[in-house]
């Protein structure tokens, strides 16, 4: 078996709109008990008053200030935090730092709920926004990471719920009934833990053809039952 990394990287948690880092209290505590070093930060402002690209710069600055240049990271983004994290990975050099990347109930293709506000960050999370179209234009680059999207079909914040699906990596459906419960439900926490514990295999996906990546996607989908 050709394995690049079986060690537990530091885990950085990125919260969603109108949240703070405390939203991860249960997840962070569980991960620490299992041996991970867990980090988080408060995105400011957290209400959509600035673009997600600006929030992603806060993530980039935090990583630079907190970790040694050679330190590889694992990244978990919840809701809006998943999109902020994607901008960091895809546009601000995070692709060179992050090994495992997990998004939880993130509106990768937008949510109609964002039409309820004209704040810059909310405009960027509308379906077919220029911001999301740009990120999704080269989403294949996430195949270079161990990427997992976790989502629930019952999400009333991410509408349609399958906006959380991605054409790369793995997806896990957890039938949780409320958006915020995705961070506290035992099934979600188990999926996050399993995704962070997976060994990183070589060669990385960026050496593979898109056809091979597509086959991997088809074989990686599964569902957590009630």
C-alpha positions in Angstrom: 0.0 0.0 0.0 1.4 3.4 -1.0 0.5 5.9 1.7 1.6 9.5 2.0 0.1 10.3 5.4 -1.4 8.2 8.1 -0.7 10.8 10.8 -3.5 13.0 12.2 -3.1 16.5 10.8 -4.3 19.5 12.7 -8.0 20.1 11.9 -9.3 23.6 11.2 -13.0 24.2 11.6 -14.8 27.0 9.7 -18.2 28.1 10.8 -21.3 29.3 8.8 -23.3 32.5 8.6 -24.4 34.1 11.8 -22.3 31.5 13.7 -19.1 31.6 15.7 -16.5 29.0 16.4 -18.5 27.8 19.4 -20.9 26.1 17.0 -18.3 23.3 16.8 -18.1 22.7 20.6 -19.3 19.1 20.4 -17.4 18.1 17.3 -14.2 19.8 18.6 -14.4 18.0 21.9 -15.0 14.6 20.3 -12.1 15.0 17.9 -9.7 16.1 20.7 -10.7 13.1 22.8 -9.6 11.0 19.8 -6.3 12.6 19.5 -6.7 15.4 17.0 -5.4 19.0 17.5 -8.4 21.2 16.7 -8.4 24.8 15.7 -11.1 27.3 14.8 -11.6 31.0 14.3 -14.4 33.6 14.3 -15.0 35.0 10.8 -15.8 38.7 11.1 -18.3 39.9 10.2 -20.3 36.7 10.2 -23.6 38.0 8.8 -22.8 38.3 5.1 -21.9 42.0 5.2 -18.7 41.2 3.3 -18.0 38.8 0.5 -16.9 35.2 1.2 -13.7 35.9 -0.6 -12.8 38.4 2.1 -13.6 35.9 4.8 -11.4 33.4 3.0 -8.5 35.8 3.4 -9.1 35.6 7.1 -8.7 31.9 6.9 -5.5 32.2 4.9 -4.1 34.7 7.3 -5.0 32.5 10.3 -3.3 29.5 8.7 -0.1 31.5 8.0 0.0 32.9 11.5 -0.8 29.6 13.3 1.0 26.8 11.4 4.5 26.2 10.2 4.8 26.5 6.4 5.4 22.8 6.0 2.5 21.7 8.1 -0.3 20.0 6.2 -3.9 20.6 7.4 -7.3 19.1 7.3 -10.2 21.5 6.8 -13.9 21.2 7.8 -16.3 23.8 6.7 -20.0 24.1 7.8 -22.6 25.7 5.6 -21.2 29.1 4.4 -17.9 28.0 5.9 -17.6 25.3 3.3 -17.8 27.9 0.6 -15.3 30.2 2.4 -13.0 27.2 2.7 -13.4 26.4 -1.0 -12.3 29.9 -1.9 -9.3 29.5 0.4 -8.4 26.1 -1.2 -9.1 27.0 -4.8 -8.0 30.7 -5.0 -5.7 31.5 -2.1 -3.2 28.6 -2.1 -4.9 26.3 0.3 -4.7 23.5 -2.2 -1.0 23.3 -1.3 -1.7 23.0 2.5 -4.9 21.0 2.9 -4.9 17.2 2.6 -8.4 16.3 3.7 -11.3 18.7 3.1 -14.8 18.1 4.4 -17.9 20.3 3.8 -21.0 19.9 5.8 -24.4 21.1 4.4 -22.7 23.7 2.2 -24.5 25.4 -0.7 -22.0 24.5 -3.4 -24.6 25.4 -6.1 -26.4 28.1 -4.1 -29.5 28.2 -1.9 -32.7 30.1 -2.6 -32.7 31.1 1.0 -30.0 33.6 0.0 -32.5 35.6 -1.9 -33.8 36.8 1.5 -30.8 39.2 1.8 -28.9 41.6 -0.4 -25.8 41.5 1.7 -22.7 40.7 -0.4 -22.0 37.3 1.1 -25.6 36.3 0.6 -25.6 37.4 -3.0 -22.6 35.2 -3.6 -24.6 32.2 -2.2 -27.5 32.6 -4.6 -28.0 29.9 -7.2 -26.0 30.6 -10.3 -24.1 33.6 -8.7 -21.0 34.7 -10.6 -19.0 33.8 -7.5 -20.2 30.2 -7.4 -20.0 29.8 -11.1 -16.3 30.8 -10.9 -15.6 28.3 -8.1 -17.4 25.5 -9.9 -15.6 26.2 -13.2 -12.6 24.4 -11.9 -14.0 22.3 -9.1 -12.1 19.3 -10.5 -9.0 20.7 -8.7 -10.5 19.5 -5.4 -9.8 16.0 -6.8 -6.2 16.7 -5.7 -7.4 16.4 -2.1 -9.3 13.8 -0.1 -12.6 15.7 -0.4 -15.9 14.7 1.3 -19.3 16.4 1.2 -21.8 15.5 4.0 -25.4 16.7 3.6 -29.0 16.0 4.5 -31.9 15.8 2.1 -34.1 17.5 4.7 -32.1 20.7 4.9 -34.3 23.8 4.9 -31.4 26.2 4.8 -29.8 24.7 1.7 -32.6 24.7 -0.9 -32.5 22.6 -2.9 -30.7 20.3 -0.5 -28.8 18.6 -3.3 -26.9 21.8 -3.9 -24.5 20.3 -1.3 -23.7 17.5 -3.8 -20.4 17.8 -5.6 -19.1 16.1 -8.8 -15.7 15.3 -7.1 -14.7 13.3 -4.1 -17.1 11.4 -1.8 -20.5 12.3 -0.6 -22.3 11.1 2.4 -26.0 11.6 3.0 -27.0 11.8 6.7 -30.8 12.1 7.2 -30.7 14.8 9.9 -33.8 16.9 10.0 -32.4 20.3 10.9 -29.4 22.2 9.4 -27.6 23.0 12.7 -28.0 19.4 13.9 -25.5 18.4 11.2 -22.8 19.5 13.7 -24.1 17.6 16.7 -25.8 14.4 15.4 -23.8 11.3 16.3 -24.1 10.0 12.7 -22.6 13.2 11.3 -19.8 13.2 13.8 -19.0 9.6 13.0 -18.7 10.5 9.3 -16.4 13.4 10.0 -14.2 11.3 12.2 -14.0 8.5 9.6 -13.1 11.0 6.8 -10.4 12.6 8.9 -8.9 9.2 9.8 -8.6 8.0 6.2 -5.0 7.5 5.0 -3.9 9.7 2.1 -3.0 7.5 -0.8 -0.5 8.1 -3.6 -0.6 8.9 -6.4 -2.8 11.9 -5.7 -5.8 12.4 -7.8 -4.2 15.3 -9.8 -2.1 12.7 -11.5 -5.2 10.8 -12.7 -7.3 11.3 -15.7 -10.8 12.9 -15.2 -12.2 9.5 -16.3 -10.6 7.7 -13.4 -11.7 10.4 -11.0 -15.3 10.0 -12.3 -15.2 6.3 -11.7 -14.0 6.9 -8.1 -16.9 9.3 -7.5 -19.4 6.7 -8.6 -17.9 4.2 -6.3 -17.6 6.5 -3.3 -21.3 7.5 -2.7 -23.1 6.0 0.2 -25.9 6.8 2.6 -26.2 6.7 6.4 -29.5 5.2 7.3 -31.8 6.1 10.2 
